[in-house]
Structure formats: structure tokens, C-alpha cells
């Protein structure tokens, strides 16, 4: 039985791994998406993260493809109450369709609910900060969605520590709904920004952390070790920035810890994140059931103090 964790101060309980839905309608089709989602839930997990904009960047897509696949899957499986759906709004969905204004948020939530074929969203997140709109307006709009029963709790993604503090203070001052989660970029390579700016605040205020790029776009799986490897997947182009001395040092440490624990590099990289006191559930994606098994094993992996020190030392610095 997988021990569940609270999403921040909310009463929503999640297993300590979130499935990243950006692959649905991009690198895997509907049939494969259903297989992977079935396996994820069958393994005892329940948190699925997506966004309205997934996967608008694919030629021929409009955005909303990921939400539609998840919605169809929940409808067919009749399992809405067994899963926690986290989606996001704010990225551009078309001309003048973006941001965190009250009027746009009212439209965006209805579109997401329709695609997801549900009448509520468990965790509704601002995909990125919108400094053109007062935080009070955005938080007031979120509060209205919660009161209407369309949203259970709210979160922020890609906010700085300064803006997150500001938002929390406004919520408290005006009696508005408050962000219970933050979604930052965080992994064994990308450490400094989160650990210096956001982590102390999240621990102090009990903000749940569901970090993205948990495997650094696949770099921390160990399958990219040379420039020639970048053509291995659609995400290869995002990996090149990690191919430097520090990146190779991290891979070497992952190899060492994975070998001593008789597991994979991806499993170790996720277990390291799960071991951080601040992290609620790292987000990771899989394009096959076999890949998914590698990710879910991280929950059972107990890294030793020596393992953690090896990884910390290799990833020290920026």
C-alpha cells in the first residue's frame, strides 16, 4: 500500500508521484495513453497533471488534446472519484486567449471542464505568473470558482518566491482562496533556483511541491550520453543543455547509486526527489507501461544516507 501525502494544507491525499500528461496527444496516441493511465492507477497512484495548452505546440493540434484524452479515459473507466486531476490555465490558447484575468479565467475553466468531461477540477493552477493582472483579481477569480464548486483547491506554477509570498499575503489579507501548491522546475540537475528561492518558503508555509522536469527531460534516465543520442526521442532537443561536465558527473553518480541498488537511473533520480522534505510528488511522464514501471519503483526505493550524499555532491553547484 502506497502511503499518501497531503497536497499542502488541503485535505486532498496523493501518492508521491504525479503523472505528467503533456505526452498525451504528443508522443503517445489515445490508445497508448489509456494503457499507461490504467497501469498508473492500477499501481496505486492517483495524481494526474495536465494543462489546457497541452499539446498545442504539435503541428495540427489546437491545445486541449491532453485534457480530452484524460476526460475520455475517466468517462469510459468511470473512475473520476479515484483520481486527482490537476490542470493549468494561462498559457496562450489563441489570439487574446491567455492570462489570469477574471473574465478569461471564467471561460478557461469551462473549456477545461468540458474537455475533461467532469464538473470539478481537484487542483487548478496558474500556469505562469501574469504580472499584467493584479494578484488580487486572479485570486478573487479562483475564490469564485471554488465557491461555485468548479474547483477544489488552487496552485501556482512558475512563480518566484517573491510573487508567491505576495500572493499568500493578499489571500490572507482579503480572505481569498490561497495557493496550496507550487509547480517549479526541479530535479537533480536544476537545483539552485528552487532550493534558494522557493524551498524555505514552501517548508515554512506548508506549500505542496509538485515539481516538473523531474528527470530533466529524460537526461537523468541516462539514455542521453552524447550528441548522437539526442535524436532518440522528440524531447531530445531539450536535453543538450545538460550535456556538460556537471551533467556527466551527475550521470556517473546516478550510475553508481543505481548499480548498488540494482535499479535504474530514473528510479534513483525520482527517489532522490521523493526524499526531499519539501517535495510532495514529482511529476514524470512515460510513453509505455514498461517505462512507467521504472518510475513507480521509486516509491519503494529507500536510498541510504551515503547514496544521497553521493548524489548531492555530484550535483552541487549550478
Secondary structure, 3 states (H helix, E strand, C coil): CCCCEECCCCCCEECCEEEEHHHECCCECHHHHHHHHHHHHHCCCCEEECCCCCCCCCCCCCCCHHHHHHHHHHHHHCCHHHCEEEEEECCCCECCECCCCHHHHHHHHHHHHHHHCCCCEEEEEECCCCCCCCHHHHHHHHHHHHHCCCEEEEEEECCCHHHHHHHHHHHHHHCCCCEEEEECECCCCCCHHHHHHHHHHHHHHCCEECCECCCHHHHHHCCCCCHHHHHHCCCHHHCHHHCCHHHHHHHHHHHHHHHHHCCCHHHHHHHHHHCCCCCCCEEECCCCHHHHHHHHHHHCCCCCHHHHHHHHHHCCCC
